[in-house]
Amino acid sequence: MASPPPERRNRVLPGISGLSLYLPPYRVQLQDWCAWNDESWEKTRSVVGRSFRMRGPAQSVYTLAANAVLRLIEDYELDPQRIGMLALGTESSSDNSAGAIIVKGMINDALEAKGMPMLARDCEVPEFKHACLAGVYGLKAALRYLAADGAGRQAIVVSADIAEYALGSTGEPTQGAGAVAMLVDGEARLLEVDIAAGGSDSDYRTVDFRKPFARFRQAPRDDGQMQDLPVFNGRYSTSCYIDATHHAMAAMLAKRGGRPVDYFSQVDRVFMHRPYTQMPTTGWVMAYLFALAADDEGRAQLREYCAASGVDADALLHELDTASPFDESIVTGASDGDVFPLSRKLRQHLRGLDLWQSLVVDKLSLGADAMRDLGNLYSAALPAWLASGLRQAADDGIDIAGQSWLALGYGSGDAAEAIPMRVADGWREAASRINFAEALGDPVDLAEAQYLALHEGRSSDLVPVPPSGEFVVESIGTVDGPDFHNLGVEFYRYVPTSN
């Protein structure tokens, strides 16, 4: 385990002190989905996961976010008046003007109904957007706020998204919906976050994964919602993920000194953005291969791996050493976008070595199994995995105090953040409040016809789960003037907990 520098051992850094989740109750079992679509369950289970959640009737990205924030306030018995920032990270906004203020309004309605103090008028309400990286940017902004004019207060960063893909697309089994709220303060009780030691990367990728307004040429839905289907290119998106996370890692490791490749054995746990089960493994192993290629001794080790796997070593090193592996053929559609084919072959060889246990299993396993039942939560995927890992450690009695963790976020289009974290010494009490099992709850498994109807926003025989202690979309405005306008505006209602 990597030890913190001497000057940091006796002081608590700012960071994350609480995590609460909200998942909609409607679930698609991927084994069922495979049967409906004549797909391989064995391959889907290995690559993607076990199930995903869908937003239900009377739910939107804002109700998901508000439900997670309300649970955070209640789970950690927070004083709403201390919250100086309420930040929303999402790529599923349905309002191009307001964002986190919508969530604040719902929370205050619920707090007032409960006879509790409301969030203060001087609470900042920014929204962050950069695909799946939005919540990480929100976390960094909250830490900067607490280090400046927000000193002595707390912040809440909620990541909420609805991941929808077209029926029949390669992304369809990687859907999901949910929200994770993070309590951020000056003395972290869960994870100390050292953003000064982190690394950033950004580079424009034209056709990686986009949501242009031109997509909204669609038939009206019965529920009044918009369907937020992305424009994406699968193999290219995977290459973009690999490239961006590598450069963010390289920027972080350059600040540490010493041999960058040594970090891969020093870090205790790794948590990455996970659009599906296999992607973090791919990204982490690729970061290791890049580090080997940049190191004299590492290149010799790579040549040994290549000799054993039948991969041309010189060609592999060229593949890993190319500054920008993307060319115009990808943008025009002439290439499938897989710019690391030799590395992919080498990764398959590494799976059979003892190295795989220490490099991948030992680093990426904590909390990973439960994540197979969440699907792709976009901006909420990384904080959800952190929550899952902390809660598993608390439940299983694993001693993680003082461990060195890496949070590696990614957002299509293209940007990444590598942020070192340290598990707080008194982490266990705060981790025991993480509501992961409660958020998974007792879901409703959808039949094929129900899934298709819910996906397309049509009515079906699905009996909605009665809301309890949460927010719903009560109506959507339809008036378009001339003297009053509320077209498309969502109106919300808090439904108290049923007895």
Secondary structure, 3 states (H helix, E strand, C coil): CCCCCHHHCCCCCCEEEEEEEECCCEEEEHHHHHHHHCCCHHHHHHHCCCEEEECCCCCCHHHHHHHHHHHHHHHCCCCHHHEEEEEEECCCCCCCCCCHHHHHHHHHHHHHHCCCCCCCCCCECCEECCHHHHHHHHHHHHHHHHHCCCCCCEEEEEEEEEECCCCCCCCHHHCEEEEEEEEEECCCCCEEECHHHCEEEECCCCCCEECCHHHCCCCCCCCCCCCCCCEECHHHHHHHHHHHHHHHHHHHHHCCCCCHHHHHHHCCEEEECCCCCHHHHHHHHHHHHHHHHCCHHHHHHHHHHHHHHCCCHHHHHHHHHCCCCCCHHHHCCCCCCCCCHHHHHHHHHHCCCCHHHHHHHHHHCCCHHHHCCCCCCHHHHHHHHHHHHHHHHHHHCCCCCCCEEEEEEEECCCEEEEEEEEECCCHHHHHCCCCHHHHHCCCEECCHHHHHHHHHCCCCCCCCCCCCCEEEEEEECCCECCCCECCCCEEEEEECCCC
